């Protein structure tokens, strides 16, 4: 084996007696979710043409151009990856490798993590009735009715939350000033989660922070007669007729509000509705609930995963939409 950046010889001699060799200076660090700086391995000698391949277990998302030797991509996992190399094979089936090296991929971080007021991975054992809030405020999560964690369906991690749509089937989080998302014009926020329908009911509630009447409502998200509506206050609505919703699919649903009071509703990264809403949110003393509102049959029948609320930040704020996260949200 050759040293990295030097010539490696493994047999075959090309025209003029020049042995096959490979050179290159690997970049040995990267960050999960960020473009890898990359490098190019270059062959010489031997017998053209050359074909390049990766050797070892590289992080998912990294690949090599088999014709040019250019290594690039975006890693989608973190950790230390050892015993990596690049191999060139020439036209006479001779091979040469760079010396093995390690690549350390740092875990992804969230620049807005300090603004995250609720972060639920909803992971745990099958049928468990407890989970943790991974935000810095670490709120207590209470399982009500028949709500439970299930491992048969999940988007990320080890499990998801299942609510069956029955009365009182939900998880709740006690009242907190963190849920006063818009106390003044221009206050920003983002609410997002993944959901998978078990049945598509005529009326169901994804989440609610609300009093008993619309006049005391903080905010809620419902799907009623195929209309997906984010509502706060008495008549502050962003609504979309979601006619194509189906079972058996994980959807990313998000709502954000920017400094110009534009509230946007997204499904799978596509902005489907928006409205300029200057109204503030009522300061409801009720608990925040996921999967139902208070003791009704209008609960959500299905699974939730990766539920995040960010206060003070409009993460997407784009009519053009955004790329849906492909892994669990960062925990720092």
Buried (B, 14 or more C-beta within 10 A) or exposed (E): BBEBEEBBBBEBBBEEEEBBBBBBEBEBEBBBBEEBEBBBBBBBBBBEEBBBBBBBEBBBBBEBEBEEBBBBBBBBBBEEBEEBBBBBBBBEEBBBBBBBBEBBBBEBEBEBBEBBBBBBBBBBEEEBBEBBBBBEEEBEBBBBBBBBBBBEBBBBBEBBBBBBBBBBBBBBBEBBEBBBBBEEEEBBBBBBBBBBBBEBBEEBBBBBBBBEEBEBBBBBBBBBEEBBBBBBBEEBBBBBEBEEBEEEEBBBBBBBBBEEBBBBBBBBBEBBBBBEBEBBBBBBEBBBBBBBBBEBEBBBBBBBBBBBBBBBBBBBBBEEBBEBBEBBBBBE
